[in-house]
Amino acid sequence: MNRFNFIFFLLASVTFAQGSKTDSVIKKQIEEYNTSFSNALVKGSQGDLVKAYTDETIFMPEHSRERVGSKTIRDFYKQWLAQAKIASYERKILDLQDFGNYILEIGTFDENLNLNEQNAFLYTGKYAVLWKKSSNRSLPPTIAAEIWGSSSYFDDKNIPNIDDSSVPKTEEYSFSDKLASEIKERNNTIRDFVKNRQGAEHAKMFMPDAMYLTYYTPILSGEKEITDYFTEHEKPGTLNIDKISILTSGIIYARTAIIEVGYYSVDWRDGDNHGNVKGKSMNVWKKDNNGALLLFRQIVNHD
């Protein structure tokens, strides 16, 4: 099966209004899933952990490669549970956006784990889950995409070391439609802002009511927090970006938003220090009143 079969093209034109109030039935189903997932993780019930995933689910864990499909996701959790005992896990929903045929859930998580008899570690972060609604309201939604990341810097030794050697390499999405081409143009603009250290300009790529979930940082909400972050994070100085790529690996067309799954690579240099950073993201694009395509929600983590 082609890995891009998850992409859903609209038969009618796409509108970009703000997400409406989430259906109470689906909200309850998501809350019940979160409780069930937490219990399964603590008990080590691998089958229950993957029940909401499908063969097309895009799974983007922190400090690990993107995986597609329930089989590879099950392998991730098998490795996770083989190395760590989970004392507790809890999710708190902060934001639900209804995009018509999809719902985006954003929240925070706390995972108490003990890796290979080390001292207990509290893995605290934020997450985003894109839910695909079922045509049958009595059936729960399934997970189209999921991503998470810590709210502060942490040492890799505190979480399981996942072997990604069997995971297929992420490939760039081939597109020909106008909206996908527009997203590519926007990403090229962001690439130039990052390379040229134009943080304040980068921040203008977000809607005023946007949310930005980036690596090792709490959730940033609204124009001021996002602008302050990029102005500081991408200010001119000794750090230079030698090479950067921002690519799209898939697109999901919801009724009131476009959800892009992407990946990036950055070669940086700061004096005698240099390195490469790779990562992935889930980007929710909408159009403002002037027809400009802007980021409504963005979630980023490192591989």
C-alpha positions as CSV (number, residue, x, y, z in Angstrom):
1,M,0.0,0.0,0.0
2,N,1.3,3.4,-0.9
3,R,2.1,5.4,2.3
4,F,0.3,8.4,1.0
5,N,-3.1,6.7,0.8
6,F,-3.9,8.5,4.0
7,I,-4.3,11.8,2.0
8,F,-7.9,12.8,1.5
9,F,-8.7,15.2,-1.3
10,L,-11.8,17.3,-1.1
11,L,-14.5,17.0,-3.7
12,A,-15.6,20.5,-3.0
13,S,-13.6,23.7,-2.3
14,V,-11.9,24.0,1.0
15,T,-12.9,26.7,3.4
16,F,-10.6,28.0,6.2
17,A,-12.9,29.1,9.1
18,Q,-11.8,28.6,12.7
19,G,-12.6,25.2,14.1
20,S,-16.1,25.0,15.5
21,K,-17.0,23.8,19.0
22,T,-16.1,20.1,19.3
23,D,-18.9,17.6,19.4
24,S,-19.5,16.5,23.0
25,V,-19.8,12.8,21.9
26,I,-16.3,12.8,20.2
27,K,-14.8,14.8,23.1
28,K,-16.0,12.1,25.5
29,Q,-14.6,9.4,23.2
30,I,-11.2,11.1,23.1
31,E,-11.2,11.4,26.9
32,E,-12.1,7.8,27.3
33,Y,-9.2,6.8,24.9
34,N,-6.7,8.9,26.9
35,T,-7.7,7.1,30.1
36,S,-7.5,3.7,28.3
37,F,-4.1,4.5,26.8
38,S,-2.8,5.6,30.2
39,N,-3.9,2.3,31.8
40,A,-2.5,0.3,29.0
41,L,0.9,2.0,29.1
42,V,1.2,1.4,32.9
43,K,0.1,-2.2,32.6
44,G,2.2,-2.9,29.5
45,S,-0.8,-4.0,27.3
46,Q,0.6,-3.5,23.9
47,G,-2.6,-4.5,22.1
48,D,-4.6,-1.8,23.9
49,L,-1.9,0.8,23.2
50,V,-2.3,0.6,19.4
51,K,-6.1,0.1,19.1
52,A,-6.7,3.6,17.8
53,Y,-3.9,3.4,15.1
54,T,-4.5,2.3,11.6
55,D,-2.2,1.2,8.7
56,E,-2.0,4.8,7.6
57,T,-1.4,6.5,11.0
58,I,1.7,8.9,11.0
59,F,3.5,8.5,14.3
60,M,6.2,11.1,15.3
61,P,7.8,10.4,18.7
62,E,10.5,12.6,20.1
63,H,14.1,11.5,19.6
64,S,13.0,8.9,17.1
65,R,12.1,8.6,13.4
66,E,8.7,9.0,11.9
67,R,6.8,5.7,11.6
68,V,3.7,4.9,9.5
69,G,1.2,2.2,10.3
70,S,0.1,0.3,13.4
71,K,2.7,-2.4,12.9
72,T,5.7,-0.1,13.2
73,I,4.0,1.8,16.1
74,R,3.5,-1.4,18.0
75,D,7.2,-2.1,17.5
76,F,8.0,1.3,19.0
77,Y,5.9,0.6,22.2
78,K,7.3,-2.9,22.4
79,Q,10.8,-1.5,22.6
80,W,9.7,1.3,25.0
81,L,8.1,-1.2,27.4
82,A,11.0,-3.6,27.2
83,Q,13.3,-1.0,28.6
84,A,11.2,1.0,31.0
85,K,8.7,0.5,33.8
86,I,5.9,3.1,33.6
87,A,4.7,4.1,37.1
88,S,2.1,6.5,35.8
89,Y,1.0,8.4,32.7
90,E,-1.5,11.2,32.4
91,R,-2.7,13.5,29.6
92,K,-4.4,16.8,30.1
93,I,-6.4,18.2,27.1
94,L,-5.8,21.9,26.6
95,D,-7.2,22.5,23.1
96,L,-9.6,20.8,20.7
97,Q,-10.2,22.1,17.2
98,D,-12.9,20.6,15.0
99,F,-12.0,20.8,11.4
100,G,-15.1,19.0,10.1
101,N,-13.9,15.6,9.3
102,Y,-10.9,15.7,11.7
103,I,-10.3,16.9,15.2
104,L,-7.0,18.2,16.5
105,E,-6.2,17.5,20.2
106,I,-3.4,19.4,21.9
107,G,-2.4,18.9,25.5
108,T,0.3,18.1,28.1
109,F,1.5,14.8,29.5
110,D,3.4,13.5,32.5
111,E,5.0,10.1,32.3
112,N,6.8,8.7,35.4
113,L,9.2,6.0,34.2
114,N,12.1,4.1,35.4
115,L,14.6,3.0,32.8
116,N,16.7,-0.1,33.4
117,E,16.8,0.4,37.2
118,Q,17.9,4.0,37.0
119,N,16.4,6.7,39.2
120,A,12.8,7.6,38.4
121,F,12.4,10.2,35.7
122,L,9.4,12.5,35.1
123,Y,9.1,12.9,31.3
124,T,6.9,16.0,31.0
125,G,5.8,17.5,27.7
126,K,3.1,18.4,25.2
127,Y,1.5,16.5,22.4
128,A,-0.9,16.8,19.4
129,V,-3.2,14.1,18.0
130,L,-5.1,14.5,14.8
131,W,-8.2,12.4,15.0
132,K,-10.2,11.2,11.9
133,K,-13.9,11.0,12.6
134,S,-15.8,7.9,11.8
135,S,-18.8,8.1,9.4
136,N,-20.7,6.2,12.1
137,R,-21.1,8.4,15.2
138,S,-21.3,5.4,17.4
139,L,-17.7,4.4,16.5
140,P,-14.7,6.2,18.0
141,P,-12.4,8.2,15.8
142,T,-9.0,6.8,14.8
143,I,-5.6,8.5,14.9
144,A,-4.4,10.0,11.6
145,A,-1.2,11.6,13.1
146,E,0.4,12.0,16.5
147,I,3.5,13.9,17.7
148,W,4.9,14.8,21.1
149,G,7.9,16.5,22.7
150,S,9.4,17.4,26.1
151,S,8.7,20.9,27.6
152,S,12.4,21.2,28.7
153,Y,15.7,19.8,27.7
154,F,16.5,16.3,29.0
155,D,19.2,13.7,28.7
156,D,18.5,10.8,26.3
157,K,19.7,8.3,28.9
158,N,16.4,8.8,30.8
159,I,14.1,7.4,28.1
160,P,14.3,4.2,26.1
161,N,16.7,4.0,23.2
162,I,14.6,3.0,20.2
163,D,16.1,1.1,17.3
164,D,14.9,2.7,14.1
165,S,17.1,0.8,11.7
166,S,14.1,-1.1,10.2
167,V,12.0,2.0,9.7
168,P,11.7,3.2,6.1
169,K,13.3,6.5,5.3
170,T,10.9,9.4,5.2
171,E,10.2,10.5,1.6
172,E,9.2,13.8,0.2
173,Y,5.6,14.1,-0.8
174,S,4.9,14.5,-4.6
175,F,2.2,17.0,-5.2
176,S,0.7,18.9,-8.1
177,D,-2.3,20.8,-6.5
178,K,-2.2,24.5,-5.9
179,L,-2.5,24.5,-2.1
180,A,0.3,22.0,-1.7
181,S,2.5,24.1,-4.0
182,E,1.6,27.2,-1.9
183,I,2.7,25.3,1.3
184,K,6.0,24.5,-0.3
185,E,6.5,28.2,-1.1
186,R,5.7,29.1,2.5
187,N,8.2,26.6,3.7
188,N,10.9,28.0,1.4
189,T,10.2,31.4,2.9
190,I,10.5,30.0,6.5
191,R,13.8,28.3,5.4
192,D,15.2,31.7,4.3
193,F,14.1,33.4,7.5
194,V,15.8,30.7,9.6
195,K,19.0,30.8,7.6
196,N,19.1,34.6,7.6
197,R,18.3,34.9,11.4
198,Q,15.1,36.9,10.8
199,G,13.1,35.7,13.8
200,A,10.6,38.5,13.9
201,E,9.7,37.9,10.2
202,H,9.4,34.2,10.8
203,A,6.9,34.9,13.6
204,K,4.6,36.7,11.1
205,M,4.0,33.3,9.4
206,F,1.7,32.5,12.3
207,M,-1.9,33.5,12.9
208,P,-2.5,35.9,15.9
209,D,-4.2,33.1,17.8
210,A,-1.7,30.4,16.8
211,M,-0.1,27.8,19.1
212,Y,3.5,26.7,18.7
213,L,4.8,23.5,20.3
214,T,8.5,23.4,19.7
215,Y,11.3,21.3,21.2
216,Y,12.3,21.6,24.9
217,T,9.9,24.5,25.5
218,P,6.4,24.8,27.0
219,I,3.5,25.6,24.7
220,L,3.6,29.0,23.2
221,S,0.2,30.7,22.6
222,G,-0.6,33.8,20.8
223,E,1.2,36.5,18.8
224,K,3.3,37.9,21.6
225,E,4.7,34.6,23.0
226,I,5.5,33.3,19.5
227,T,7.1,36.6,18.4
228,D,9.2,36.9,21.5
229,Y,10.4,33.3,21.1
230,F,11.5,33.6,17.4
231,T,13.0,37.1,17.9
232,E,15.3,35.6,20.6
233,H,15.8,32.1,19.1
234,E,16.7,33.3,15.6
235,K,18.5,36.6,16.3
236,P,21.7,37.5,14.5
237,G,24.8,36.5,16.3
238,T,27.7,33.9,16.1
239,L,25.4,31.1,15.1
240,N,25.3,30.4,11.4
241,I,23.1,28.1,9.4
242,D,25.2,26.5,6.7
243,K,22.4,24.4,5.2
244,I,18.7,23.9,5.9
245,S,15.9,21.9,4.3
246,I,12.2,21.9,5.2
247,L,10.3,19.2,3.3
248,T,6.8,17.9,3.2
249,S,6.2,14.1,3.7
250,G,2.4,14.2,3.5
251,I,-0.7,16.4,3.4
252,I,-4.2,15.7,4.9
253,Y,-7.0,18.0,3.6
254,A,-9.5,18.6,6.3
255,R,-12.7,20.6,5.6
256,T,-11.5,23.7,7.4
257,A,-7.7,23.3,7.5
258,I,-4.7,21.7,5.8
259,I,-2.6,19.5,7.9
260,E,1.0,19.1,6.6
261,V,3.4,16.5,8.0
262,G,7.0,17.5,7.4
263,Y,10.6,16.9,8.2
264,Y,13.7,19.1,8.4
265,S,17.5,19.0,8.5
266,V,19.8,21.9,9.7
267,D,23.6,22.1,9.5
268,W,24.7,24.8,12.0
269,R,28.0,26.3,13.0
270,D,28.9,28.5,16.0
271,G,32.6,29.3,16.1
272,D,34.5,26.0,16.4
273,N,31.3,24.1,17.2
274,H,29.1,22.6,14.5
275,G,26.5,19.9,14.0
276,N,23.4,18.7,12.3
277,V,19.8,18.6,13.7
278,K,17.0,16.6,12.2
279,G,13.4,16.6,13.1
280,K,9.8,16.5,12.1
281,S,6.6,18.5,12.4
282,M,2.8,18.6,12.1
283,N,1.7,21.9,10.6
284,V,-1.9,23.1,10.6
285,W,-2.4,25.8,7.9
286,K,-5.3,28.1,7.5
287,K,-6.1,31.2,5.4
288,D,-6.6,34.6,7.0
289,N,-9.2,37.1,5.9
290,N,-6.8,38.4,3.2
291,G,-6.3,34.9,1.7
292,A,-2.8,34.4,3.1
293,L,-1.9,30.9,4.1
294,L,-0.6,31.0,7.7
295,L,0.2,28.6,10.5
296,F,-2.6,28.0,13.0
297,R,-0.9,25.3,14.9
298,Q,2.6,23.9,14.6
299,I,4.2,21.0,16.6
300,V,7.9,20.3,16.2
301,N,10.4,17.8,17.7
302,H,13.9,16.4,17.1
303,D,14.6,12.9,15.8
